[in-house]
Amino acid sequence: MCCFLTTLVLFGPRAALVIWALINPAYVLNAMWNSWLWLILGTAFLPSTTLMYLIVYPGGLSIINWLFLGLAFFFDIAAHTGGAFGNRDRITSYT
């Protein structure tokens, strides 16, 4: 778990997901409904949400776990849209 946290901090959630899938593929496949497709799509588009789902998966989805998933989803959306919001003054077509 220590190597996992270090990878997460240094390289981000995508690298942590790849390392976790390589170390424990049975757990990851079980959490992703035995389909690599969900893991690949989650890693490509919503990496923090996918990583949080793998973390909260053993305990089931209780209210507090849904809160953590929502925060991870918010983090993903903020990461995707933050650049456009920060550079809105540089683009002349925005009013």
Secondary structure, DSSP 8 states (H G I E B T S, - for coil): -HHHHHHHHHH-HHHHHHHHHHH-HHHHHHHTTT-HHHHHHHHHH-HHHHHHHHHHGGG---HHHHHHHHHHHHHHHHHHHHHHHHTTTT-TT--
